[in-house]
Amino acid sequence: MVHDWAADVQRYVPNADDAAVNALQSQDASLVACNDKTERDRVRDSFLKKNLGLSGSDADLDQAVQDVCQQMHADRDKARVTFYYLLAQKHGKLAMFH
């Protein structure tokens, strides 16, 4: 079954950038486990630092991850595409995915 990642992102960002959604889905289309510190650290280190090139403190980047966890708290399954989109948008980095 094909998942409609754009529709998932549009639940949070109605005018979501389709190019960014498509680029993010090709990287990793799994789920984010907000209750797992190892997973949150992976998002911080692999996506925020490595992919987005952010150099903020771990505490600041961890807070950004927690903010998106809170934003998506109603979703039992937090799609990584949507999670990463929201983080990229929060840091003004969506243009990187064009």
URFEN-V725795 format. One record per helix or strand. SS is the DSSP state (a for helix, b for strand). FROM is the first residue (numbers start at 1). TO is the last residue. If there is no record, write none. Layout:
<<SS,FROM,TO> <SS,FROM,TO>>
This chain:
<<a,5,10> <a,18,27> <b,31,32> <a,37,51> <a,58,71> <b,78,79> <a,80,90> <a,94,97>>
